[in-house]
């Protein structure tokens, strides 16, 4: 394989962009286990008191992730995230106003490999979420597993991440003053296994939990499609029925996280590595679907809103796909 090295005269701003994205990739792929190892390692050194004090704090602070987390606006507004935005680049596209007096459940599609669009748009201020939707506060849901990692839990909470369980989402949606937008990557970890360039596979057919959540709290549903999310990495082909896919799905059921075999480019060369490609991401926020509160929705009501949501997501995709290089004969594939 011929290796294509980066030129020596790469502008400084592009080098900074690469460095910022490198730390973000490291955070998602390796920081949690590193924090666990550090916590245990310190216990057996003269700095053992750090781990003991943190463990005490951890016990006191245990429920914070499920009670809205601890978002730090200053960190979300840091210029470093603008470098990440410009690396791809990433753009947030508004199609309708969202009333800040209401609460919303935002369904993000597709998951992609590392949900770069969701993180940049809804965990930072780099793409102008607060300017586009004044009065709204966004919280992105993440697997509860990661909130059990010492130190790492505080890092991700500072960006507005909260556990992807009903208790955490309900806490935010119960706020009567409104202005809360709960962002859910509906397809979750299994959808990452279908994140191949050029494909638009959405795991939604049997996903009704977020619909029920919205109805129980009277939160309007808003579909989001992130064009370009699946283009950031190449993934080893893993069609259903193969041994690789069987092993991946088996591990996902056991561990709760999927393990897509992905690759893209490196830091100093463009031929291989775990850095995402510089491909544009355009995250389009659709029109809200009005939802009346019903604390005990029927199966029929769930089916009606689920179908309405799928229709609205399909319409959003078809209406905007031509603007972002998706062929006319390409359509969403629901699974």
TINU-134318 format. One record per residue (C-alpha): chain; residue number from 1; x, y, z. Coordinates in nm, 3 decimals. Each point is the difference from the previous one (the first is absolute). Layout:
ch	i	px	py	pz
A	NUM	X	Y	Z
...
END
This chain:
ch	i	px	py	pz
A	1	0.000	0.000	0.000
A	2	0.135	0.338	-0.102
A	3	0.008	0.249	0.286
A	4	-0.102	0.356	-0.078
A	5	0.171	0.234	0.245
A	6	-0.130	0.343	0.092
A	7	0.196	0.286	-0.161
A	8	0.246	0.187	0.218
A	9	-0.155	0.338	-0.076
A	10	-0.345	-0.072	0.148
A	11	-0.137	0.330	0.141
A	12	0.020	0.034	0.378
A	13	-0.377	0.034	0.036
A	14	-0.052	-0.340	-0.164
A	15	0.256	-0.155	0.234
A	16	-0.191	0.142	0.297
A	17	-0.325	-0.140	-0.141
A	18	0.160	-0.343	-0.029
A	19	0.135	0.019	0.356
A	20	-0.343	0.092	0.141
A	21	-0.174	-0.285	-0.183
A	22	0.277	-0.238	0.110
A	23	-0.067	0.078	0.367
A	24	-0.375	-0.044	-0.059
A	25	0.051	-0.341	-0.163
A	26	0.231	-0.101	0.284
A	27	-0.261	0.114	0.254
A	28	-0.269	-0.219	-0.152
A	29	0.216	-0.306	-0.067
A	30	0.254	-0.014	0.282
A	31	-0.048	0.262	0.270
A	32	-0.253	-0.197	0.207
A	33	0.223	-0.310	0.045
A	34	0.299	0.227	0.063
A	35	-0.191	0.175	0.278
A	36	-0.092	-0.333	0.158
A	37	0.362	-0.116	-0.011
A	38	0.119	0.332	0.147
A	39	-0.254	-0.021	0.283
A	40	0.116	-0.352	0.093
A	41	0.369	0.078	-0.049
A	42	-0.010	0.298	0.236
A	43	-0.135	-0.224	0.277
A	44	0.335	-0.182	0.009
A	45	0.220	0.309	0.002
A	46	0.071	0.276	0.249
A	47	-0.280	0.193	-0.175
A	48	-0.261	-0.249	0.117
A	49	-0.188	0.278	0.179
A	50	-0.104	0.147	-0.337
A	51	-0.191	-0.317	-0.089
A	52	-0.148	-0.027	0.349
A	53	-0.122	0.360	-0.004
A	54	-0.138	-0.043	-0.350
A	55	-0.178	-0.319	0.102
A	56	-0.166	0.192	0.283
A	57	-0.105	0.274	-0.239
A	58	-0.118	-0.262	-0.249
A	59	-0.226	-0.156	0.264
A	60	-0.151	0.337	0.093
A	61	-0.039	0.101	-0.364
A	62	-0.125	-0.339	-0.127
A	63	-0.346	0.117	-0.112
A	64	0.107	0.322	-0.173
A	65	0.019	-0.150	-0.353
A	66	-0.365	-0.109	0.021
A	67	-0.106	0.339	0.137
A	68	0.095	0.222	-0.288
A	69	0.374	-0.046	0.024
A	70	0.238	0.291	0.049
A	71	0.043	0.187	-0.328
A	72	0.266	0.271	0.004
A	73	-0.097	0.271	-0.253
A	74	0.348	0.153	0.002
A	75	0.156	-0.326	-0.120
A	76	-0.267	-0.042	-0.268
A	77	0.077	0.347	-0.138
A	78	0.378	-0.046	-0.021
A	79	0.154	0.084	-0.335
A	80	0.163	-0.343	-0.017
A	81	-0.334	-0.143	-0.117
A	82	-0.005	0.241	-0.294
A	83	0.317	-0.167	-0.123
A	84	-0.178	-0.334	0.020
A	85	-0.298	0.145	-0.189
A	86	0.225	0.127	-0.277
A	87	0.197	-0.325	-0.030
A	88	-0.289	-0.177	-0.176
A	89	-0.176	0.260	-0.021
A	90	-0.328	-0.036	0.194
A	91	-0.310	0.213	-0.052
A	92	-0.330	0.008	0.190
A	93	-0.298	0.068	-0.227
A	94	-0.331	0.132	0.134
A	95	-0.328	-0.064	-0.183
A	96	-0.253	0.122	0.257
A	97	-0.022	0.194	0.325
A	98	-0.017	-0.186	0.331
A	99	-0.207	0.166	0.274
A	100	0.225	0.046	0.308
A	101	-0.306	-0.040	0.225
A	102	-0.020	-0.368	-0.095
A	103	0.220	-0.303	0.057
A	104	0.119	-0.214	-0.290
A	105	0.126	-0.348	-0.080
A	106	0.243	0.032	-0.290
A	107	0.065	-0.324	-0.189
A	108	0.347	0.001	-0.156
A	109	0.066	-0.216	-0.308
A	110	0.220	-0.174	-0.097
A	111	0.224	-0.093	0.293
A	112	0.312	-0.032	-0.212
A	113	0.319	-0.131	0.160
A	114	0.068	0.270	0.261
A	115	-0.307	0.232	-0.030
A	116	0.224	0.293	-0.092
A	117	-0.292	0.209	-0.122
A	118	-0.204	-0.048	0.315
A	119	0.289	0.085	0.230
A	120	0.113	0.312	-0.186
A	121	-0.350	0.138	-0.055
A	122	-0.160	-0.075	0.337
A	123	0.289	-0.022	0.249
A	124	0.188	0.309	-0.117
A	125	-0.096	0.347	-0.122
A	126	0.222	-0.023	-0.309
A	127	-0.289	-0.026	-0.248
A	128	-0.227	0.252	0.170
A	129	-0.274	-0.214	0.153
A	130	-0.101	0.270	0.249
A	131	-0.010	0.265	-0.273
A	132	-0.212	-0.214	-0.231
A	133	-0.230	-0.120	0.279
A	134	0.002	0.273	0.268
A	135	-0.125	-0.105	0.340
A	136	0.075	-0.370	-0.047
A	137	0.255	-0.205	0.194
A	138	0.120	-0.324	-0.157
A	139	0.111	-0.321	0.172
A	140	0.133	-0.295	-0.197
A	141	-0.071	-0.348	0.136
A	142	0.290	-0.247	0.031
A	143	0.027	-0.361	0.114
A	144	-0.026	-0.018	0.384
A	145	0.308	-0.224	-0.001
A	146	0.230	0.300	-0.054
A	147	-0.130	0.179	0.310
A	148	0.148	-0.277	0.214
A	149	0.356	0.095	-0.096
A	150	0.173	0.220	0.263
A	151	0.117	0.343	-0.118
A	152	-0.141	-0.068	-0.348
A	153	-0.358	0.042	0.126
A	154	0.076	0.358	0.105
A	155	0.165	0.072	-0.335
A	156	-0.301	-0.109	-0.206
A	157	-0.252	0.161	0.236
A	158	0.173	0.335	-0.053
A	159	-0.106	-0.021	-0.366
A	160	-0.364	-0.062	0.089
A	161	-0.001	-0.376	-0.049
A	162	-0.241	-0.201	0.215
A	163	-0.073	-0.376	0.019
A	164	-0.228	-0.143	-0.267
A	165	-0.255	-0.144	0.240
A	166	-0.359	0.097	0.068
A	167	0.073	0.149	0.341
A	168	0.255	0.248	-0.134
A	169	-0.209	0.109	-0.297
A	170	-0.317	0.028	0.209
A	171	0.173	0.226	0.252
A	172	0.067	0.254	-0.275
A	173	-0.338	-0.032	-0.170
A	174	-0.192	0.044	0.327
A	175	0.115	0.360	0.030
A	176	-0.318	0.201	-0.049
A	177	0.178	0.321	-0.098
A	178	0.095	-0.166	-0.330
A	179	0.307	0.077	-0.207
A	180	0.155	-0.348	0.025
A	181	0.106	-0.197	-0.306
A	182	0.093	-0.364	0.066
A	183	0.205	-0.134	-0.291
A	184	-0.016	-0.376	-0.058
A	185	0.204	-0.194	-0.257
A	186	-0.296	-0.231	-0.051
A	187	0.185	-0.277	-0.186
A	188	0.254	-0.028	0.278
A	189	0.301	-0.227	-0.001
A	190	-0.150	-0.262	-0.240
A	191	-0.042	0.264	-0.270
A	192	0.374	0.070	0.007
A	193	0.053	-0.342	-0.155
A	194	-0.185	0.124	-0.310
A	195	0.192	0.328	-0.026
A	196	0.151	-0.053	-0.345
A	197	0.076	0.283	-0.244
A	198	-0.277	0.053	-0.252
A	199	-0.256	-0.190	0.205
A	200	-0.295	0.148	0.187
A	201	-0.122	-0.276	0.229
A	202	-0.208	0.113	0.296
A	203	-0.094	-0.233	0.287
A	204	-0.348	0.126	0.076
A	205	-0.261	-0.264	-0.088
A	206	-0.019	-0.143	0.353
A	207	0.117	0.307	0.190
A	208	-0.298	0.138	0.191
A	209	0.147	0.075	0.342
A	210	0.083	0.361	-0.089
A	211	-0.350	0.043	-0.142
A	212	-0.152	-0.119	0.327
A	213	0.232	0.230	0.194
A	214	-0.116	0.300	-0.203
A	215	-0.371	-0.082	0.043
A	216	0.032	-0.058	0.375
A	217	0.146	0.348	0.046
A	218	-0.179	0.184	-0.279
A	219	0.331	0.082	-0.170
A	220	-0.011	0.072	-0.373
A	221	0.196	-0.238	-0.223
A	222	0.261	0.142	-0.237
A	223	0.176	-0.218	-0.262
A	224	0.360	0.082	-0.091
A	225	0.204	-0.139	-0.287
A	226	0.375	0.053	-0.008
A	227	0.115	-0.019	-0.361
A	228	0.362	-0.115	-0.021
A	229	0.009	-0.175	0.337
A	230	0.064	-0.339	-0.161
A	231	0.273	0.136	-0.229
A	232	0.260	0.069	0.271
A	233	0.139	-0.353	0.023
A	234	0.034	-0.313	-0.210
A	235	-0.122	-0.315	0.169
A	236	0.086	-0.362	-0.069
A	237	-0.292	-0.153	-0.188
A	238	-0.223	-0.184	0.247
A	239	-0.328	-0.096	-0.168
A	240	-0.257	-0.188	0.205
A	241	0.055	-0.374	-0.003
A	242	0.381	0.019	0.008
A	243	0.209	-0.123	0.291
A	244	0.136	0.350	0.060
A	245	-0.348	0.149	0.035
A	246	-0.110	-0.285	0.226
A	247	0.298	0.058	0.233
A	248	-0.053	0.378	-0.001
A	249	-0.369	-0.030	0.084
A	250	0.071	-0.260	0.266
A	251	0.259	0.223	0.169
A	252	-0.235	0.296	-0.027
A	253	-0.272	-0.187	0.188
A	254	0.248	-0.106	0.270
A	255	0.189	0.329	0.049
A	256	-0.254	0.258	-0.112
A	257	0.245	0.160	-0.245
A	258	0.058	-0.094	-0.363
A	259	0.344	-0.063	-0.145
A	260	0.005	0.109	-0.365
A	261	0.333	-0.067	-0.171
A	262	0.059	0.345	-0.144
A	263	0.292	0.194	-0.140
A	264	0.064	0.322	-0.189
A	265	0.315	0.215	-0.001
A	266	0.287	0.079	0.233
A	267	0.149	0.316	0.146
A	268	0.305	0.031	-0.226
A	269	-0.118	-0.216	-0.290
A	270	-0.328	-0.052	-0.181
A	271	0.009	-0.374	-0.070
A	272	-0.107	-0.165	0.327
A	273	-0.080	0.078	0.361
A	274	-0.289	0.083	0.233
A	275	-0.032	0.368	-0.082
A	276	-0.324	0.081	-0.187
A	277	0.011	0.121	-0.358
A	278	-0.052	0.370	-0.065
A	279	-0.350	-0.045	-0.136
A	280	-0.279	0.259	0.049
A	281	-0.280	-0.072	0.247
A	282	-0.328	0.185	-0.043
A	283	-0.237	-0.063	0.290
A	284	-0.354	0.094	-0.101
A	285	-0.253	0.058	0.280
A	286	-0.352	-0.078	-0.120
A	287	-0.342	0.136	0.086
A	288	-0.146	-0.080	0.344
A	289	-0.278	-0.257	0.028
A	290	-0.253	0.125	0.259
A	291	-0.059	-0.248	0.283
A	292	-0.277	0.011	0.260
A	293	0.092	-0.127	0.345
A	294	-0.133	-0.343	0.098
A	295	0.168	-0.173	0.291
A	296	-0.137	-0.338	-0.110
A	297	0.009	-0.009	-0.381
A	298	-0.168	-0.293	-0.174
A	299	0.172	-0.226	-0.251
A	300	-0.210	0.154	-0.275
A	301	0.109	0.351	0.098
A	302	0.364	-0.108	-0.002
A	303	-0.042	-0.149	-0.347
A	304	-0.162	0.317	-0.134
A	305	0.278	0.231	0.124
A	306	0.269	-0.248	-0.100
A	307	-0.129	-0.007	-0.357
A	308	-0.038	0.376	-0.004
A	309	0.359	0.036	0.116
A	310	0.128	-0.240	-0.267
A	311	-0.195	0.189	-0.268
A	312	0.139	0.334	0.117
A	313	0.357	-0.134	0.006
A	314	-0.044	-0.142	-0.351
A	315	-0.134	0.333	-0.123
A	316	0.292	0.183	0.162
A	317	0.250	-0.231	-0.171
A	318	-0.165	0.020	-0.341
A	319	-0.039	0.377	0.016
A	320	0.365	0.071	0.082
A	321	0.201	-0.289	-0.146
A	322	0.058	0.179	-0.331
A	323	0.172	0.288	0.183
A	324	0.263	-0.230	0.149
A	325	0.105	-0.227	-0.285
A	326	-0.232	-0.294	0.062
A	327	-0.111	-0.159	-0.332
A	328	-0.364	0.046	-0.098
A	329	-0.061	-0.377	-0.003
A	330	0.134	-0.045	0.355
A	331	-0.258	-0.032	0.277
A	332	-0.005	-0.069	0.373
A	333	0.004	-0.368	0.091
A	334	-0.183	-0.071	0.326
A	335	0.094	-0.301	0.210
END
